[in-house]
Every structure is written in structure tokens, then in C-alpha cells.
Amino acid sequence: MVVSRVSRARGGEARPGAAGRSREPRSAPVRPRSRGRGGVRPARGQCLIAVTLGLACLGLAGCGLDENLPENPLQVIAQPVPLRVLLPNGDLVERRHLVDGDATDAEWATVPYQYLAMGPENGNGGGSYLASLKVAHDSTRIYLLVQWPDDAPENLGPRLVFAPNRGLDPDDCDSLLVTCSWRLEDPDEDRMAIMWDLRDAADGSGTFKERGCQVACHGSMHPLSGAVDIWQWRAARTNSIQYPLPGSNVRVGFAEDGYADASSRVLDPGDPFYRDNYRWVDCPADGRAPVPLEIPVGLDVNGQPTTRTNDNMQPCQYIYDPSGFSFSACSRNNPCRQFNQEDVETWVSGDDLAAFLTNRPVSETQRRSLHDVEARGRFVEQVQGTLERGVWTVELSRSLQTGRAEDLDFVRGRPEPYHMALAIMNHDSRIHSGSPVVQITIQP
């Protein structure tokens, strides 16, 4: 589904265009509600998300945290689980291949839920609600499941909007490339970050082990001494990557791996997951304006609409860098509209496409430490009475040990627990709800 004038079918499914549809300009792209895989959840086992949904009222308007909250756990056991998971259909699958945002009993039933009271007390102006957490390991990788309520998914990120409203003819294909034909809209995306105490992080108010995120992600955005390892999942710019795991057809997304020490907060070494999909050009009316770099190919060898050339992503919602082509030729055809069978297939005012390009280099020397954390999130909508709300489910995994100075290595059976804190951002890069410090022990 394309965001601005294309299909509005619920769940992201395309519908045929209606004859005689109005072509008046739109002022901003419309954000769809995602239902994951076309609204159908795979039948691998009974979904565990209902456990979180029973608590979701705590994050909705009109509901509030009260005195009957479960006590926040200070100690969580990361218990061992098998390397392979037996699915209900009899298949035996590597656990790493099930990091897909679809939490089922097959993977997680033996691992207990822990509940965290998220709020501004440990955050930075965010809301109050419950999040649920599970932690396990399979002797080679650590796995985390995080779920939290949200009104709606913000999973598209910055957009380039076609806006030929400065005396340009919208039916003139040349207007796609001339200056002042596009504008950049940069709404943020939903995010979730996990911070680990890497080297006795602290500031003037205390240590990370005592105060968690308060000493590492407020003010200067880094501790005054020591260091923290930070995994940040982004609903648009890292979750949308669909990179095949070596030797399989399983596709995964990622979380950015970074760290913060006494000098700064930075990403780990490695080529980035995304880059801007535009360049700036001189614009006499406004000083400068963006021009797109790439659009998805959109058609297969037979000339039929497809997402295969876009790494199976929705056309124009996300653009996978190796599958795009240069936005330089004069073309009136909009591949996004062709895919969605719209009645109007040319670019019109209000059409939009991703303002970023996603990628993951094949070479390990290019990926390096930045690409260590595999992650996938899904948003599932739920109806509670007259209210429609939903839940984000994010699964993450990383090798227990990387041997890199910027990463926290997990040792099975270590007597001293690892200290972590959770931050959840509702389409914002700074304002967030935070958790208390959680102590995690890795069982042998």
C-alpha cells in the first residue's frame, strides 16, 4: 500500500481504484495501520500476545496505573532453551530463524513473562503503561521478547511528497525533477532501545546499576564515566530491512548496535543500515528543495507489478537500495500506483515515497559490529470495545559473545547479574518511557 493516495484497505491490502476518483491534492501522507503479513498470522502455535493485551488498558486513554501493579522484577533469569524449535507442523527450525516478531508458544512457552512499569519516572516525558519481557539463550545467542501497547504504528519514517503546487503543471513529467516539486516530511518512527551496563556507567547522580537510563540517555545523552551498550530497534529504518540469513530463505531485520561512554554516544563501527534518498537542489522560492535519488523498479521481467525487485518490500513505502534505479529519467508512470492497480498511474500531487534507502552489505568487513543485533517487530491491532488499540511485539537476538570492546559479552553461569534498562519511544527520538533497572542472570 502506498501512503498518500493509493489503497486505503485495512491491513495494507490493495484494492482496485474506483472510477471517477477525485484528484484533488493532498497536504500530507496518510499513515496506514499495519497488520504484519497482510493481516494473517502464521499458525506456528498459539500466540502469546494475549498475555500482554490483558494489560494493554494500562497504556490507553482513560486508563491509568494504579496501586495494584505487579512489582517490577529486579532479577530476571535468562534460562537455556534448545537450539532448535519443534513447530506444531513437525518441522524442527533453528531458533535464530524465528526472530520474526511473531511470538508463539513453540518458541516462548517455557520462558516466563516479566512485567515492567514503563513511565516518565525512569524516562523523559513518556507515558505510563506496562511492557512485558522474556529473556532466554540457546548456548550461542541471547534472545529477548519485548511487547508494549500503542495506539497505532508509526513505521514509515521520513517521506518525500510530490508537491508541484508552485505554478508547475502536475501532468508535466518534467515537473518530477525540476526544483521545488518535492518537499521533505520527517515524522519520527516508533523505537525501542535496550541499554546494558558495559563498564560501570555513571554520572553525578549515581550509577547505571542504580538508576539505569537516567545516567546514560538524558542531558548529554551519555554517561560521565564508564560505558553502556545500546541496541536500538527502529520501526522504519532497521525493522524494514529484509536480509536473508546465510544458507536460508529466512529474512531478518535489525537493531542498531551502538554505545555511549564519557565522551559521546555513537554507533558501533560498520556501514549504516540506511541513507538519505534525496539530494538538495537550489530553489529560488524556498532556498532549497529535495529531489529523490531512487525509486523501486516495480515491474518484473514480464512487465507485471512486483515487490521482488524491492526485496519483497512494499513499493515506495520502503526502498531497498540495491533494487532501486536512479530517479533521473522523465517518466510519468508511478510504479507504486501500478502495483496497487490504481485508476491513476501517473504521479499526482500528494504521492510520496521513502526518504531513505535501506541496505545491508554482504561483506562482513563492511557490516562489522553495527550489524550484530537481529530484530523484527510486528504491530497487531486489537479492538477493545469501541476503542482500537494495538501491541508492538519485538524479538531480538545476538551472539552471546562478540569479543569486541564496544559490545557486552554474556557469560553463562556468571554469578554477577547483567544490568539493563528499557526505553520505548512513541514516534520520537528523545521523549520516552523508561523502565527500572533489571538484573539479568544467564543460567548455564
Summary of the structure (lengths in Angstrom):
residues: 444
radius of gyration: 22.6
end to end distance: 46.3
largest distance: 69.9
contacts: 1475
relative contact order: 0.21
helix: 11%
strand: 37%
